[in-house]
Amino acid sequence: MSGQIHDHVDEQRAAVLLGLPKAELRRFSEASGLGHVETDDQGQKVVFTYEELRRICLLVAQSSK
């Protein structure tokens, strides 16, 4: 492992951490405006900060009530 500490996670990891399908995460992301697009060597990808993941988690919990 490289020992780097990242301040964000990509869409795939975010979906796994939240226990959501990527399509569902994308729906909550678009509805809330959370997450942002970053460009790297492999192209564009949606990434989330840990604070954004926390907020999406709260939205998911509220929507299940």
C-alpha positions in Angstrom: 0.0 0.0 0.0 1.2 3.5 -0.8 0.3 4.9 2.6 -1.5 7.8 1.1 -4.6 9.2 2.9 -7.2 10.4 0.4 -9.8 13.0 1.2 -12.3 11.6 -1.3 -13.6 8.3 -2.7 -14.7 7.5 -6.2 -18.3 6.5 -7.1 -17.6 2.7 -7.0 -16.1 2.8 -3.5 -18.8 5.2 -2.3 -21.5 2.8 -3.4 -19.8 -0.1 -1.6 -19.3 2.0 1.6 -22.9 3.0 1.6 -24.2 -0.4 0.6 -26.0 1.1 -2.5 -26.0 0.2 -6.1 -24.1 2.8 -8.2 -27.4 3.8 -10.0 -29.0 4.5 -6.6 -26.0 6.5 -5.4 -26.0 8.5 -8.6 -29.7 9.2 -8.1 -29.2 10.6 -4.6 -26.1 12.5 -5.8 -27.9 14.2 -8.6 -30.9 15.0 -6.5 -28.8 16.5 -3.7 -26.0 18.1 -5.7 -23.4 16.2 -3.7 -20.3 14.8 -5.3 -18.2 16.4 -8.1 -16.4 15.5 -11.3 -12.7 15.2 -11.3 -10.4 14.5 -14.3 -7.4 12.3 -14.0 -5.2 10.2 -16.4 -8.1 7.8 -17.0 -10.7 10.4 -17.7 -13.6 11.9 -15.7 -15.1 10.4 -12.6 -17.5 11.4 -9.9 -15.9 11.6 -6.5 -17.2 12.3 -3.0 -15.7 13.7 0.2 -16.4 11.9 3.4 -18.7 14.7 4.5 -20.7 14.3 1.3 -21.0 10.6 1.9 -22.3 11.3 5.4 -24.9 13.7 4.0 -26.0 11.1 1.4 -26.3 8.5 4.1 -28.6 10.9 6.0 -30.7 11.4 2.9 -30.9 7.6 2.3 -32.0 7.1 5.9 -34.7 9.8 5.6 -36.0 8.4 2.4 -36.5 5.0 3.9 -38.9 6.2 6.5 
